Amino acid sequence: MAELIEGLVISHLGQGIAVEHDDKIVLCQTLRRLETVAVGDKVLWTQSSPDQGRIEEILPRRSLLMRRPETAKHGLLPPILIPSLSFFAVEPYCDFLLIDQYLAICENRNIDASLVLNKTDLPQSDAIEKELQDYKNLGYALYRVSATNTFGLDELKQALKDQVSIFAGQSGVGKSSLTNAIIPDKDLKTNTISATTKHGRHTTTAATLYHLNGGGDLIDSPALPFSDWPVFPNSSLPLVIANFSH
């Protein structure tokens, strides 16, 4: 039997899955009996050719967030391992209902969530500050940043250190700008994944894991419409909404 090698899933590509091992990237396929492989998964794989392999086993996970099956396209789900940072901004507007829904999903999935407020270089109303204080009173960490003038980036990078994280938030809040500020060589790393695997084409709809220079990993993922997020029964609300359980 071929040797089982441990690797880290860093992206879903057009023709397979990019797995990292010993600073090298291998394009892998999966056994049909396996459940959906997530970006951030640690897996055991075997080598089928010099630059290709097959994923044989998914190692135990801590948590998982994925699209609802009925909303996934082409049968491929983009599941994501967390901790997670809910991302919002002073502009276009703070959608606190969306934040509440997202935090409820994180509580339901046993996912550690924090809040990131971007565009702090813009004026902020007292009403927004009051809402933010409510989240802080419930125990959620709040990071105030600006991708424009780099305010707060060092503190945020420290929070990302030594763990796998993902940003999630509404469109237009500057998630891409902040991701690029945290990962200045992101485009180079993306092109390296595509060039190394050769058979796999990276797309803008693929979640991709990047190693941070200061330690830790950040998953860059396209925004998911709320209709794509997992659901849970109303009877679970008292257990998953923090102010019900405090």
C-alpha positions as CSV (number, residue, x, y, z in Angstrom):
1,M,0.0,0.0,0.0
2,A,1.2,3.5,-0.9
3,E,2.5,5.7,2.0
4,L,0.0,8.0,3.6
5,I,1.2,11.6,3.7
6,E,-0.3,14.3,5.8
7,G,-1.1,17.6,4.0
8,L,-3.1,20.8,4.3
9,V,-5.9,21.7,1.8
10,I,-5.3,25.2,0.6
11,S,-7.7,25.6,-2.3
12,H,-10.4,24.0,-4.5
13,L,-9.3,24.3,-8.2
14,G,-11.1,23.6,-11.4
15,Q,-9.7,20.1,-11.8
16,G,-9.0,19.1,-8.2
17,I,-7.8,20.1,-4.8
18,A,-4.5,21.8,-3.9
19,V,-2.8,20.1,-1.0
20,E,0.3,21.5,0.6
21,H,3.1,19.3,2.0
22,D,6.6,20.3,3.0
23,D,6.2,23.7,1.3
24,K,5.1,22.0,-2.0
25,I,1.7,22.0,-3.6
26,V,0.2,18.9,-5.1
27,L,-3.0,18.6,-7.2
28,C,-5.2,15.9,-5.6
29,Q,-8.4,14.1,-6.3
30,T,-10.6,12.5,-3.6
31,L,-12.0,9.1,-3.0
32,R,-15.8,9.1,-3.8
33,R,-16.7,7.8,-0.4
34,L,-15.2,10.8,1.3
35,E,-17.4,13.7,2.4
36,T,-16.7,17.2,1.0
37,V,-13.2,18.3,1.6
38,A,-12.8,21.8,3.2
39,V,-10.2,24.5,2.7
40,G,-8.2,24.3,5.9
41,D,-8.7,20.5,6.3
42,K,-5.7,18.4,7.3
43,V,-5.8,15.2,5.2
44,L,-3.9,12.0,4.5
45,W,-3.1,11.5,0.8
46,T,-1.1,9.2,-1.4
47,Q,1.1,10.1,-4.4
48,S,-0.2,8.8,-7.7
49,S,2.4,10.6,-9.9
50,P,5.3,13.1,-9.3
51,D,2.9,16.1,-9.1
52,Q,-0.5,14.5,-8.4
53,G,-2.1,12.6,-5.5
54,R,-5.3,11.2,-4.0
55,I,-6.9,12.3,-0.7
56,E,-7.6,9.1,1.3
57,E,-8.8,10.5,4.6
58,I,-9.9,13.7,6.3
59,L,-8.4,14.2,9.7
60,P,-10.6,15.3,12.6
61,R,-12.0,18.9,12.4
62,R,-12.7,21.4,15.1
63,S,-15.6,23.2,13.3
64,L,-17.1,23.6,9.8
65,L,-19.1,26.2,7.9
66,M,-20.5,25.4,4.5
67,R,-23.1,26.4,2.0
68,R,-26.5,24.7,2.1
69,P,-26.3,21.9,-0.5
70,E,-29.3,23.2,-2.5
71,T,-27.5,26.5,-3.1
72,A,-24.2,25.1,-4.3
73,K,-23.3,25.1,-8.0
74,H,-22.0,22.2,-9.9
75,G,-22.3,20.0,-6.8
76,L,-19.1,21.5,-5.3
77,L,-19.5,23.1,-1.9
78,P,-17.0,25.6,-0.6
79,P,-16.8,24.5,3.0
80,I,-14.6,26.5,5.4
81,L,-12.9,25.8,8.7
82,I,-13.0,28.7,11.2
83,P,-12.3,30.8,13.7
84,S,-14.2,33.6,12.0
85,L,-14.2,37.4,12.0
86,S,-17.5,39.0,11.0
87,F,-16.6,42.0,8.8
88,F,-18.5,45.2,8.5
89,A,-17.9,48.9,8.0
90,V,-19.2,52.4,8.6
91,E,-20.1,52.6,4.9
92,P,-22.1,51.6,3.0
93,Y,-24.0,50.9,6.2
94,C,-23.8,48.6,9.2
95,D,-26.2,45.7,8.7
96,F,-26.5,44.6,12.3
97,L,-29.3,42.1,11.4
98,L,-26.9,40.4,9.1
99,I,-24.3,40.4,11.8
100,D,-26.7,38.9,14.3
101,Q,-27.7,36.1,11.9
102,Y,-24.1,35.3,11.2
103,L,-23.1,35.2,14.9
104,A,-26.1,32.9,15.6
105,I,-24.8,30.5,12.9
106,C,-21.3,30.6,14.5
107,E,-22.7,29.9,17.9
108,N,-24.7,27.0,16.4
109,R,-21.6,25.5,14.8
110,N,-19.3,26.1,17.8
111,I,-17.3,28.6,15.9
112,D,-15.4,31.4,17.7
113,A,-16.4,34.7,16.2
114,S,-15.0,38.2,16.5
115,L,-16.1,41.5,14.9
116,V,-14.0,43.7,12.6
117,L,-15.1,47.3,11.9
118,N,-13.4,48.7,8.8
119,K,-13.3,52.3,7.5
120,T,-12.8,53.8,10.9
121,D,-11.2,56.8,9.1
122,L,-14.8,57.8,8.3
123,P,-17.2,59.6,10.7
124,Q,-19.2,57.2,12.9
125,S,-22.6,57.9,14.5
126,D,-23.5,57.4,18.2
127,A,-26.1,54.8,17.2
128,I,-23.4,52.6,15.7
129,E,-21.2,53.0,18.8
130,K,-24.1,51.9,21.0
131,E,-24.7,48.8,18.9
132,L,-21.0,48.0,19.1
133,Q,-21.0,48.3,22.8
134,D,-23.8,45.7,23.0
135,Y,-21.7,43.2,21.2
136,K,-18.7,43.9,23.5
137,N,-21.0,43.4,26.5
138,L,-21.9,40.0,25.2
139,G,-18.2,39.0,25.1
140,Y,-17.4,39.5,21.4
141,A,-14.0,40.9,20.6
142,L,-14.1,44.0,18.4
143,Y,-11.2,45.2,16.2
144,R,-11.4,48.7,14.7
145,V,-9.3,49.0,11.5
146,S,-8.9,51.0,8.4
147,A,-7.5,49.5,5.2
148,T,-7.0,53.0,3.9
149,N,-4.5,54.3,6.6
150,T,-3.6,50.9,8.1
151,F,-5.0,51.9,11.5
152,G,-5.5,48.8,13.8
153,L,-3.8,46.4,11.4
154,D,-1.1,45.3,13.8
155,E,-3.6,44.4,16.5
156,L,-5.7,42.5,13.9
157,K,-2.7,40.6,12.7
158,Q,-1.9,39.6,16.2
159,A,-5.4,38.2,16.6
160,L,-5.0,36.2,13.5
161,K,-1.7,34.7,14.6
162,D,-1.3,30.9,15.1
163,Q,-4.8,30.0,13.9
164,V,-6.9,29.6,10.8
165,S,-9.4,32.5,10.2
166,I,-11.8,33.8,7.6
167,F,-13.4,37.2,7.0
168,A,-17.2,37.1,6.4
169,G,-19.3,40.2,5.7
170,Q,-21.6,42.1,3.4
171,S,-20.5,43.4,0.0
172,G,-18.8,46.8,-0.1
173,V,-17.3,46.9,3.4
174,G,-13.7,46.6,2.2
175,K,-13.0,43.0,2.9
176,S,-10.8,42.6,-0.2
177,S,-8.9,45.8,0.5
178,L,-8.1,44.7,4.0
179,T,-7.2,41.2,2.9
180,N,-4.7,42.7,0.4
181,A,-3.3,44.9,3.1
182,I,-2.7,41.9,5.4
183,I,-1.4,39.7,2.5
184,P,0.5,42.1,0.3
185,D,1.8,39.3,-1.9
186,K,-1.6,37.6,-2.3
187,D,-1.6,37.7,-6.1
188,L,1.8,36.2,-6.3
189,K,0.8,33.4,-4.0
190,T,-2.4,32.8,-6.0
191,N,-0.5,32.5,-9.3
192,T,2.0,30.1,-7.6
193,I,-0.8,27.7,-6.7
194,S,-2.1,27.7,-10.3
195,A,1.3,27.4,-11.8
196,T,2.5,24.6,-9.5
197,T,-0.6,22.4,-9.9
198,K,-0.6,23.1,-13.7
199,H,-3.9,21.1,-14.1
200,G,-5.9,23.3,-11.8
201,R,-7.1,26.7,-12.6
202,H,-7.7,29.0,-9.7
203,T,-11.0,31.0,-9.9
204,T,-12.4,34.0,-8.1
205,T,-15.1,31.8,-6.6
206,A,-12.7,29.5,-4.8
207,A,-11.8,29.8,-1.2
208,T,-8.0,29.9,-0.8
209,L,-5.8,29.6,2.3
210,Y,-2.8,31.9,2.6
211,H,-0.1,31.7,5.2
212,L,0.5,35.0,7.1
213,N,4.0,36.4,7.4
214,G,3.6,36.8,11.2
215,G,2.1,33.4,11.7
216,G,-1.4,32.0,11.2
217,D,-3.5,31.4,8.1
218,L,-6.2,33.5,6.5
219,I,-8.8,32.0,4.2
220,D,-9.8,34.4,1.4
221,S,-13.3,33.5,0.3
222,P,-16.0,35.2,-1.8
223,A,-18.9,36.7,0.0
224,L,-21.7,34.2,0.5
225,P,-25.3,35.4,0.2
226,F,-27.2,34.8,3.4
227,S,-29.5,32.4,1.5
228,D,-26.5,30.2,1.0
229,W,-25.6,29.9,4.7
230,P,-26.7,26.9,6.8
231,V,-30.0,27.0,8.6
232,F,-31.2,25.6,12.0
233,P,-34.6,25.2,13.6
234,N,-36.3,28.0,15.5
235,S,-36.2,25.9,18.7
236,S,-32.4,26.3,18.7
237,L,-32.5,30.1,18.9
238,P,-32.2,30.3,22.7
239,L,-29.0,28.2,22.5
240,V,-27.4,30.0,19.6
241,I,-28.1,33.7,20.3
242,A,-25.8,35.0,23.0
243,N,-28.1,37.4,24.7
244,F,-30.7,34.7,25.2
245,S,-28.2,32.5,27.0
246,H,-26.6,35.2,29.2
